[in-house]
Amino acid sequence: FRSYELLVEIFEHLSEHSEFYTIMLSSNRFPRFWKRLYTIFRNATNHNSEIFDSNDSIPQDILNSYILGAYFGVMIQWIKRGMPYTPKYMAEKLASIKTVI
């Protein structure tokens, strides 16, 4: 992920609004909310094709979807577990993951 600062901002936002996101996660009545949030993230990465390090053998849109799905899953689990790590720690760990395909 080329924008460590963006990851920090995302995790800080999730942390600052933790009550809202926890409520939205705990209710099965709001699946459209999560689908819409994922779509916003996906569209942001699709418009900025350099957001994830490219591998010449993998089309950028496939790589973006793969990595975004993993990051989104980590963010959701972080919220569900009560945000046990700081936003900066989470951003550092996600930014340090090297995807090997």
C-alpha positions as CSV (number, residue, x, y, z in Angstrom):
1,F,0.0,0.0,0.0
2,R,1.7,3.2,-1.1
3,S,-0.2,5.6,1.1
4,Y,0.7,4.8,4.8
5,E,-0.8,8.1,5.7
6,L,-4.1,7.2,4.2
7,L,-4.2,4.0,6.3
8,V,-3.5,6.0,9.4
9,E,-6.4,8.4,8.6
10,I,-8.8,5.5,7.9
11,F,-8.0,3.8,11.2
12,E,-8.2,7.1,13.1
13,H,-11.6,7.8,11.6
14,L,-12.8,4.3,12.5
15,S,-11.5,4.8,16.1
16,E,-13.0,8.3,16.5
17,H,-16.4,6.9,15.4
18,S,-16.0,3.5,17.0
19,E,-19.4,3.6,18.6
20,F,-21.1,4.1,15.3
21,Y,-19.1,1.4,13.5
22,T,-19.6,-1.0,16.3
23,I,-23.4,-0.5,16.2
24,M,-23.4,-0.9,12.4
25,L,-21.4,-4.1,12.7
26,S,-23.5,-5.6,15.4
27,S,-26.7,-5.2,13.5
28,N,-27.6,-7.5,10.7
29,R,-30.1,-4.8,9.5
30,F,-27.4,-2.7,7.9
31,P,-25.7,-4.9,5.2
32,R,-26.2,-2.1,2.6
33,F,-24.1,0.2,4.8
34,W,-21.1,-2.1,4.6
35,K,-21.6,-2.9,1.0
36,R,-21.7,0.8,0.2
37,L,-18.6,1.5,2.4
38,Y,-16.7,-1.3,0.5
39,T,-17.8,0.3,-2.8
40,I,-16.5,3.7,-1.7
41,F,-13.1,2.1,-0.9
42,R,-13.1,0.1,-4.1
43,N,-13.9,3.2,-6.2
44,A,-11.2,5.2,-4.5
45,T,-8.6,2.5,-5.3
46,N,-9.8,2.1,-8.9
47,H,-9.5,5.9,-9.5
48,N,-6.0,5.9,-8.1
49,S,-4.4,2.9,-9.8
50,E,-1.1,3.4,-8.1
51,I,-2.6,2.9,-4.6
52,F,-1.4,-0.7,-4.4
53,D,2.0,-1.8,-5.7
54,S,1.5,-3.3,-9.1
55,N,2.7,-6.6,-10.3
56,D,3.1,-6.6,-14.1
57,S,1.6,-10.1,-14.4
58,I,-1.6,-9.1,-12.5
59,P,-4.1,-6.6,-13.9
60,Q,-4.3,-3.6,-11.5
61,D,-8.1,-4.0,-11.0
62,I,-7.7,-7.6,-9.8
63,L,-4.8,-6.6,-7.5
64,N,-6.8,-3.7,-6.1
65,S,-9.8,-6.0,-5.4
66,Y,-7.7,-8.6,-3.7
67,I,-5.8,-6.3,-1.4
68,L,-8.8,-4.1,-0.6
69,G,-10.8,-7.2,0.4
70,A,-8.1,-8.3,2.8
71,Y,-7.7,-4.8,4.3
72,F,-11.5,-4.3,4.6
73,G,-11.7,-7.7,6.4
74,V,-8.9,-6.7,8.8
75,M,-10.6,-3.4,9.6
76,I,-13.9,-5.1,10.3
77,Q,-12.2,-7.6,12.6
78,W,-10.4,-4.8,14.4
79,I,-13.7,-3.1,15.1
80,K,-15.4,-6.4,16.2
81,R,-12.5,-7.1,18.6
82,G,-12.9,-3.7,20.3
83,M,-10.0,-2.0,18.5
84,P,-7.2,-3.6,20.7
85,Y,-4.4,-1.8,18.8
86,T,-3.9,1.8,18.0
87,P,-4.8,3.2,14.6
88,K,-1.1,3.9,13.9
89,Y,-0.1,0.3,14.9
90,M,-2.7,-1.1,12.6
91,A,-1.6,1.1,9.7
92,E,2.0,0.1,10.2
93,K,1.2,-3.6,10.2
94,L,-1.0,-3.4,7.1
95,A,1.5,-1.3,5.3
96,S,4.3,-3.8,6.1
97,I,2.4,-6.8,4.7
98,K,4.0,-7.9,1.4
99,T,1.6,-9.7,-0.8
100,V,3.1,-12.7,-2.5
101,I,1.0,-14.2,-5.3
